[in-house]
Amino acid sequence: MYMISSWFKQPLWQRVAVGFALGILAGILAGEQAAVWFKPLGDLYLNLVRMIVIPLVFFTITSSVAKLAEAGNVARLGLRTLFWFIATSAIAVVVGIAFGHLIDPGVGLSNLPLGEVKPRTIPTPLEVLIGIVPTNPIKAMADTNVLQVLFFSGIVGAALVSLGDKTAAIRNVIDQGATLVFRITRWVLQLTPIGTFGLIAWVVGKYGISSLLPLAKFIAAMYLACLFHIIVVYGGLLKLHGLKVGRFLKGALPAQQMAFATSSSLATLPMSLRVAVEKLGVPQSYASFAVPLGANVKMDGCGAIYPAIASIFIAQYFGLDLSLTQYVLIGLTAVLGSLGTAGVPGTSIVMLTLTLSTAGLPLEGIGYIVAIDRVVDMMRTMTNVTGQILVPVIVAKEERILDQAVYDGTISTPAAQGEQVLVAAE
């Protein structure tokens, strides 16, 4: 019991780091058997996280929209949030293009094995817009269509405000439901080190080093570009807003670790919401709106950096020279496409297909990099999630609603004052 108690007294990011390190070791030792021995641990953890995503989105969005509407600043907060989503995505495209040419990942390669690419239907922007509105909210919840649930929750929250005191009892139930989901989420997130161990062991055992060597330059370009974007671009924005970069990275670290292990922004959503509120001082009423929205439309890694570098890789592999017009098309498609494909499964492949089609590059090039997609996806998702947390932080700072004392770590998190936030502080 003492060992278990001591383990849970350690900060969550340290426990996740231990799980990560042990997962690498187990994957190396087990090899292909890691999928049999360890992947079920990761799958069980992902199922638990996905179990709480929809209740979390429904209760927190409904409650937060009601509170923001009462304050009268929901529209302004929404517009500022979307502005920073688009602005940082535009910068991410430039970063991707720059690192693509700096490293030249497709130069000197030939006869790469061609992987199987499942064809995906790319909806038009109008179809995406229509698809946001659910015909059956219950079905949307059952299908884990977060964007539709987010829309429905916003409508419910607005209706509760318009009815005023008549629905006070229902609003109280919604708030109590949020408290209940927060408690369940707290329990589930304590299992993150175990889930990380299982998932990392599986990835290391499945791929190994030898399978990554032919595309080492492409992987390096992605990882370096994403790290540059997180540290330099995001760090620069934090500096411009008078915020400490180190404090942000430390606060966001548990969500970054989880994103890297799960390769899923939605699976990381509970942790992202937790760190935004508890560690970085974003008001829960705003974070509960902005973070789930970002998990659907804010994709700097998958929707901006990855299509840019992959387009350059494919052009270089096929010996094609990209024109200025093609670069502009890649940029516009990457920035606007992530909004236009919001909620579409397989965002990275959809975005790359859309970008290549727009720029007139061969779609069969996707088959050459799909084999290492999981390895690249871990870093892409970590970048996505970091951006999804960053934007609410800087918008809250601009709106003067950021709890600076919580951000700076000079006071204990609000979790100590009851179940008002997602998870108790470590």
N, C-alpha and C positions, 0 to 999 in steps of 0.2 A: 504493500500500500504506500509505503514511503516513496518508493521509486516512481510509482504512478503519480503521486501528488507532486513530486519534484518536477516530473516531466511537464505537467500542465501548468506549473508555475513559470515555466520559461516563456519568453515572448513567442508569439505564433510564428513570426518569420524565422526564428531560430529553429523551431521544431520542423518547419517546412524545409529549411535548408538541410537538416539532418536526413529527412526523408528523401530529398533530392539526391544527396550524396550516396546514401545506401542504395537507392534505386539504380544509380549508374553502376555501382559495384555489382549488384545482383544481376543486372542486365548483361554485363561483361562475362560474369561467371556462368550464367544460365544459357546465354545465346538464344537460339530460336525457341527453347523451352520456356523462356520468359513469358511468352504469350499464353502458355498453358498455366504456369504457376502464379504469375503476378498480375496479369491483365485483369482477371476478375475482380481484384481489389479496386483497381481504378474504375472499372465499369460500375461496380456497386456504389462507389463514391459519386460518380457522375449522375447515376440514377437518383441518388438522394438529393443532390443539388438541383437537378431538373425538377424534382418533385416539389420544391419550394418556390421555384421561379415564378410561376403563374400566380399563386396566392400572394406572394410578396409584391408583384407588380400591381395586382388589383387593389389590394388594401392600401398600399403606400401611395399609389397614384391618386386614388379616389380621395384619400385623406388630404394629400398635399394640394391637389387642385382646389379643394374646398377652402383650405387655409390661405392659399395664394390669392384666390379670387376675392376673399374677404379683405385681404390687404390691398387689392386693387393693382398689383404690379405683375400679374401673370403674363400679360402680353409683352411688356417690356423685357422681362426676364427671358421669355421664349425667343424674342427677336435677337437679343444679345447672344444667347446660347447658339442659335443657328448661325449667326455671323462668325463666331469663333470656330464652330465646326467647319465651316467652309474655308475660312482663312488659313487655319492650320493644315487642312487637307491640301490647299494650293501650295503651301510651303513644302509639304511632304512630297509632292510630285517633283518639285525642283530638286529636292535632296535625292530622290530616287534616280532622276536623270543624271545628276552630277556623279553619283557613285557608280552608276552604270558605265559611264565613260571613263571614270578614274580607274576602274578595275578591269574593264573590257571582259566580262565573263564568258562571252561566246567566241572570242578570238582564239583560233588554233584548235578548235574542237571539231571532231568528225566521227561519224559512225557510232553515235550514241544510241543505246537501246531505246526503242520507241515504246512508251507505256500506253496503256489503254485509257482513253479519255471518254467518259460517259457524256453523251450529248446533253446539253441543258437548254431549255427554252428560256430565252431572255424576254421578259415582258416589256411592253412599251411603258413610258412614264405614266400614260393615262391609265393603263391596266394596274400599275402599282398604286396609283392614287385611289382608284375605285376599290382595290383590294384592301385598303386600310380599313374600310367600313365593313364590319362583320354582318353577315346576314343572320348568323346565329352565334351570339356571344358565348354560349356554353360550348358549342363546337370549336370556337376559336380557342377557348381555354384547353379543351381536350387535345387539340392539335398543337398546342404550345405556340400559337401564332401571337407572339408578344406584341407586335405592332397593332393588331386588331384589339387585343386585350387592353393595351395602353389607350387606344382611342375610346373604347367603351368605358373604361374607368374614368377618363377625363369628362365624358358626358355625364356619368353618374355623379361625379364630384360637383360639376357645375349645377346640376339639378338640385342637389342637396342645398347648395348655397341659395338658389333662387326660392326654395321653399321655406327657408329660414327656420323659425322655431318649430314649425310643424314636423320637421324631420330630425329634431334634436336627438330623439331616441335612436334613430337609425345611424346618425353620425357617431353616436357613442358606441354602437355596435361595431362600426367600421374601425374606430380607433382601438377598440378592444381586440378586434380581429388582427389588426396590425401588430399589437403587442404580443398576441399569441404566435403569429408567424415569426416575429423577431426572436422569440424564445426558441422555437424549433430551429431557426436558422443558426442560432448560436451553437446549439448542440451539433448540427451538421458540420459547421465550419471547424469545429475542433477535430474532425476527422481528416482535415486537409493533408496533414503530413502522411497519413496512410495512403490516401488517394494518390498523392504525388509520388510516393514510393512505387506503387503499382504501375502507374502510367509511364514514369520515366524508365523503369526496368524493362517494360514492354518495348518502348521506342528504341532503347539502346540495344536490346537483344535482337530486335527485328532488323534494324538497319546495319549496325556494326560500322566500323570505320571504312572498310574496303568499298562498300557500296556508295559511299559519299565522295570518294576521291575524284571521280571523273567530273563532278559538278562542284568541286570545292570552291572555285572562284565565284560561281553563282551564289552559293551559300554564304561565302564571305562577304560578297557585295550586299546581300540582304541584311545580314547581321550588323555589319558596320554602318550601313545607312540608317537602320532602325535605332542603333545606339546613338548615332550622331543626332538623330531627330529628337530622341528622348532627352539626351544630356544637353545638347547645344541649343536646339530650337525651343523645346519646352522650357529648358533652363533659362534661356534668354527672355522668354515671355514672363516667367516668374520674376526675374530680376527687374524687368520693366514695370512690374506691378508692385515692386517693393517687398517681394516675398523671398524667403530663404529657400534656395534650391535643395540643399541637403535635407531640410525638414520635409519637403514635399516627397523626395525620393524615399526617405525613410518611412513616411506615413503610407505611401502607395505600395511599398515593397510586398506586403502579403498578397495584395491583388495581382501584382506583377508575377509573383511566383506561381500563383494559382493559374493565371492565364497561360503562362509558359507550359505548365504541366498538362492542362486540359485542352488547350488550343480552342477555347470556346469563350467568346465574350458573354454569352448568355449564362453559361455555367459559372462564370466569374462574377456575374451581376450581384449576388448577395454580398460577396466580399468587397466589391467595388463600392457599393452603397455604404457598407460598414466603415471602410477607411475614409471615405469622403466626409462622413459625418463625425466619426469619433476621433480620427487622427488629424484631419485637415480642417475641421471647423466649419464645414458647409452646413447651413441650416437644413434640418431633415426635410422640412416642407418643400424646399427647392431641390435638394439632392434627390428626393424620391421621384421628382419629375424629370430632372435633367439626366441622371445616370441611366435609367432604363431607356430613355430616348437615345442617348449616345450609344448604348449597346446595340441599337438597331441601325443607326445611320452614320455613326462616327467611326470610320475605318481607315485611319492613316496608314496602317500596315498593309491590310488586305486590299484596300481600295485605291491607294495612291502610290506608295513606295513600290509595292510588288508589281503592279501592272507596268510601271515605268521601267524598272530594271528588267523584268521579263521581256518586255517589248524590245529593248536594246539587245538583250541576249539572243533572242530569236532572229532579229535583223542581222546581227553579227554572224550567227551560226549559218544562216543562209546566204551570207555575203551581200546583204542589201544595205544601201546607204539611206539613212533617214533624212528627209528634207525638213526644213523649218516648219512647213505646214503640218507635217506629220507629228512633229514634237508638240505643236500647239494643239492638235487634235488629241494626242495622248493626254496632255494636261487637262483639257476641258472635259474629256470623257472620264478621267479619273476623279476629278473634283465633283462633277455633277452626277456621274454614274452611281456613286455610292449612295446619294440621296434618291436617285431614280430606281435603284434596285433594293431599297430598304425592305427588309423582311424576307427577301428571296433566299432560299437555302443555297449553300455553296457559294458564298459571296465572292471569294477570291477567284474561282474559276469563271464565274459569271462576269466579273469585272475584267478579267484578262481576255476572255472571249470578246466582250464588248469593245475593249480597247484595241485589240488586234484587228477586229473587223472594221472599226472606224478608221484606223491608220493604214489599212490595206496590207497588213502583214499576214503571212501564212498561218492559219489556225492549227495546222498539224504540228507546229512548233511546241504547242502545249504538251504534246505527248512526250517530249524529251525531258521535261522537268517535273512531270507529275509523279515520277517515282520517288522523289525526295520531298514531296509536298508537305508531309507531316513534320519533317525536320525544320523546314522553312516556316511552316504555319505556327510553330511555337513562338518564334520571334515576332512574326506578324501580329499574332494575337496579343502578345505582351505590349506591343506598340499601340494597338487599338485601345486596349484597356487603360493604358497610361493617359492617352488623350481623352478618353471618356471621363477620367477623373480630373484631369487638368482643367478642362473648360469650365466645369462648375466652380472650381476653386477661383479662377481668375474673374469669372462673371460675378461671383459672390463678393470678391474684393472690390470690383468696380461699383457694385451696388451698395457697398458698405454694410453688407449683412454677414460677412465672414467673421467667425469668432476667432479673432487674432490670437487670443490667449491659448485656445486649443491648438491652433496651427503651430504656434511657437513652442507648444509643450510646457507652458508655464503653469497650467492648471490641469487637474484631472479631467478626463473626458466626461461628457454628459451621461455616459452609461452608469456612472456611479450614483446618479440621481434617479434611479428607477429604470424601467424598460422604455425609455423614450428614444433610444437609438437602437441600432441593429444588434450589436454584440457588445458585451462588456469589454472594457479595455484590458489588455494583457497586464 
